[in-house]
Amino acid sequence: MFRQVSRTSGTSCYFMSSEGQEMYLRFDQTMRRSPYRMSRILARRQLLTKIQQEIEAKEACDWLRAAGFPQYAQLYEDSQFPIDIAAVKKDHDFLDKDLVEPLCRRLNTLNKCASMKLDVNFQRKKASKHYENL
């Protein structure tokens, strides 16, 4: 797989043969990585996703308060989400479509963030129960 090539200065270098390179490239990156490295990569991705969700949720709550809908921001902070968007549309049927669409877009963002929080908490509880049973 590796072959030694001598240099003029008396030192030698090792190069991967073309057969070795082809074999190395045939494996996808996930097979070349160690399980420890893969777990670190996955943990980093989960952390970045969580941070991004928190930023989106904060921006949506700030928008809701500024637009005159602080009750929805409060519901989100009190973990009362997800909420039914159709019911919100019925409650605010007096508003123009141009005003209801941004409201529903922010509420959908908060619904998505809340459901992801629930998924993470469920996975944590499931893992902790698993370790308690051991």
C-alpha positions as a Markdown table, in Angstrom:
| # | Residue | x | y | z |
|---|---|---|---|---|
| 1 | Met | 0.0 | 0.0 | 0.0 |
| 2 | Phe | 2.8 | 2.4 | 0.8 |
| 3 | Arg | 6.1 | 2.5 | -1.0 |
| 4 | Gln | 9.3 | 4.1 | 0.0 |
| 5 | Val | 11.0 | 6.6 | -2.3 |
| 6 | Ser | 14.5 | 7.7 | -1.4 |
| 7 | Arg | 15.4 | 11.3 | -1.8 |
| 8 | Thr | 18.8 | 12.8 | -2.9 |
| 9 | Ser | 19.5 | 14.1 | 0.6 |
| 10 | Gly | 19.6 | 10.6 | 2.1 |
| 11 | Thr | 16.2 | 10.8 | 3.6 |
| 12 | Ser | 13.3 | 8.8 | 2.4 |
| 13 | Cys | 9.6 | 9.5 | 1.9 |
| 14 | Tyr | 6.6 | 7.3 | 1.9 |
| 15 | Phe | 3.9 | 7.6 | -0.7 |
| 16 | Met | 0.6 | 5.8 | -1.0 |
| 17 | Ser | 0.4 | 3.7 | -4.1 |
| 18 | Ser | -2.4 | 4.3 | -6.6 |
| 19 | Glu | -4.0 | 1.1 | -5.4 |
| 20 | Gly | -3.9 | 2.3 | -1.8 |
| 21 | Gln | -5.3 | 5.6 | -2.8 |
| 22 | Glu | -8.2 | 4.0 | -4.6 |
| 23 | Met | -9.0 | 1.8 | -1.7 |
| 24 | Tyr | -8.8 | 4.8 | 0.7 |
| 25 | Leu | -11.1 | 6.9 | -1.5 |
| 26 | Arg | -13.6 | 4.0 | -1.8 |
| 27 | Phe | -14.4 | 4.2 | 1.9 |
| 28 | Asp | -16.7 | 7.1 | 2.6 |
| 29 | Gln | -15.6 | 9.6 | 5.3 |
| 30 | Thr | -17.8 | 8.1 | 8.0 |
| 31 | Met | -16.0 | 4.8 | 7.7 |
| 32 | Arg | -12.6 | 6.4 | 7.9 |
| 33 | Arg | -13.5 | 8.3 | 11.1 |
| 34 | Ser | -13.2 | 6.8 | 14.5 |
| 35 | Pro | -16.4 | 6.3 | 16.6 |
| 36 | Tyr | -15.1 | 8.9 | 19.1 |
| 37 | Arg | -14.6 | 11.5 | 16.4 |
| 38 | Met | -18.0 | 10.8 | 15.0 |
| 39 | Ser | -19.6 | 11.2 | 18.4 |
| 40 | Arg | -17.8 | 14.6 | 18.7 |
| 41 | Ile | -19.0 | 15.7 | 15.3 |
| 42 | Leu | -22.6 | 14.7 | 16.1 |
| 43 | Ala | -22.5 | 16.4 | 19.4 |
| 44 | Arg | -21.2 | 19.6 | 17.8 |
| 45 | Arg | -24.0 | 19.5 | 15.2 |
| 46 | Gln | -26.6 | 19.0 | 17.9 |
| 47 | Leu | -25.2 | 21.9 | 19.8 |
| 48 | Leu | -25.2 | 24.2 | 16.8 |
| 49 | Thr | -28.7 | 23.2 | 15.9 |
| 50 | Lys | -29.8 | 24.0 | 19.5 |
| 51 | Ile | -28.1 | 27.4 | 19.5 |
| 52 | Gln | -29.7 | 28.2 | 16.1 |
| 53 | Gln | -33.1 | 27.2 | 17.4 |
| 54 | Glu | -32.7 | 29.4 | 20.5 |
| 55 | Ile | -31.7 | 32.3 | 18.4 |
| 56 | Glu | -34.7 | 31.8 | 16.1 |
| 57 | Ala | -37.1 | 31.5 | 19.0 |
| 58 | Lys | -35.7 | 34.6 | 20.7 |
| 59 | Glu | -36.1 | 36.6 | 17.5 |
| 60 | Ala | -39.7 | 35.3 | 17.0 |
| 61 | Cys | -40.6 | 36.2 | 20.6 |
| 62 | Asp | -39.1 | 39.7 | 20.2 |
| 63 | Trp | -41.1 | 40.2 | 17.0 |
| 64 | Leu | -44.3 | 39.0 | 18.7 |
| 65 | Arg | -43.8 | 41.4 | 21.5 |
| 66 | Ala | -43.0 | 44.3 | 19.2 |
| 67 | Ala | -46.0 | 43.5 | 16.9 |
| 68 | Gly | -48.4 | 43.5 | 19.8 |
| 69 | Phe | -48.8 | 39.8 | 20.5 |
| 70 | Pro | -46.9 | 39.4 | 23.8 |
| 71 | Gln | -49.3 | 36.6 | 24.9 |
| 72 | Tyr | -47.8 | 34.2 | 22.4 |
| 73 | Ala | -44.3 | 35.0 | 23.5 |
| 74 | Gln | -45.4 | 34.4 | 27.1 |
| 75 | Leu | -47.0 | 31.1 | 26.2 |
| 76 | Tyr | -43.8 | 30.0 | 24.6 |
| 77 | Glu | -41.7 | 31.0 | 27.6 |
| 78 | Asp | -44.1 | 29.1 | 29.8 |
| 79 | Ser | -43.7 | 26.0 | 27.7 |
| 80 | Gln | -47.3 | 26.1 | 26.5 |
| 81 | Phe | -46.4 | 25.4 | 22.9 |
| 82 | Pro | -47.0 | 24.0 | 20.3 |
| 83 | Ile | -50.3 | 25.8 | 19.6 |
| 84 | Asp | -52.9 | 25.4 | 16.9 |
| 85 | Ile | -52.3 | 27.9 | 14.1 |
| 86 | Ala | -55.8 | 27.5 | 12.8 |
| 87 | Ala | -57.2 | 28.7 | 16.1 |
| 88 | Val | -54.9 | 31.7 | 16.1 |
| 89 | Lys | -56.2 | 32.6 | 12.6 |
| 90 | Lys | -59.8 | 32.4 | 13.8 |
| 91 | Asp | -59.0 | 34.5 | 16.8 |
| 92 | His | -57.4 | 37.2 | 14.6 |
| 93 | Asp | -59.8 | 37.0 | 11.6 |
| 94 | Phe | -60.2 | 40.8 | 11.8 |
| 95 | Leu | -56.6 | 41.3 | 10.7 |
| 96 | Asp | -55.5 | 41.7 | 7.2 |
| 97 | Lys | -53.8 | 38.8 | 5.4 |
| 98 | Asp | -50.6 | 40.7 | 5.3 |
| 99 | Leu | -50.5 | 40.9 | 9.1 |
| 100 | Val | -51.7 | 37.3 | 9.8 |
| 101 | Glu | -49.1 | 35.6 | 7.6 |
| 102 | Pro | -46.0 | 37.0 | 9.5 |
| 103 | Leu | -47.7 | 36.2 | 12.8 |
| 104 | Cys | -48.3 | 32.6 | 11.7 |
| 105 | Arg | -44.8 | 32.3 | 10.3 |
| 106 | Arg | -43.4 | 33.3 | 13.8 |
| 107 | Leu | -45.8 | 30.9 | 15.6 |
| 108 | Asn | -44.7 | 28.1 | 13.2 |
| 109 | Thr | -41.1 | 28.8 | 14.1 |
| 110 | Leu | -41.9 | 28.6 | 17.8 |
| 111 | Asn | -43.9 | 25.4 | 17.3 |
| 112 | Lys | -41.0 | 23.9 | 15.5 |
| 113 | Cys | -38.6 | 24.9 | 18.3 |
| 114 | Ala | -40.9 | 23.7 | 21.0 |
| 115 | Ser | -41.3 | 20.3 | 19.3 |
| 116 | Met | -37.6 | 19.9 | 18.9 |
| 117 | Lys | -37.2 | 20.7 | 22.6 |
| 118 | Leu | -39.7 | 18.1 | 23.4 |
| 119 | Asp | -37.8 | 15.5 | 21.3 |
| 120 | Val | -34.6 | 16.3 | 23.1 |
| 121 | Asn | -36.2 | 16.1 | 26.5 |
| 122 | Phe | -37.8 | 12.8 | 25.6 |
| 123 | Gln | -34.5 | 11.4 | 24.4 |
| 124 | Arg | -32.8 | 12.5 | 27.6 |
| 125 | Lys | -35.5 | 11.0 | 29.8 |
| 126 | Lys | -35.3 | 7.8 | 27.9 |
| 127 | Ala | -31.5 | 7.6 | 28.2 |
| 128 | Ser | -31.6 | 8.4 | 31.9 |
| 129 | Lys | -34.2 | 5.6 | 32.5 |
| 130 | His | -32.0 | 3.2 | 30.5 |
| 131 | Tyr | -29.0 | 4.0 | 32.7 |
| 132 | Glu | -31.1 | 3.7 | 35.9 |
| 133 | Asn | -32.2 | 0.2 | 34.9 |
| 134 | Leu | -28.5 | -0.9 | 34.4 |
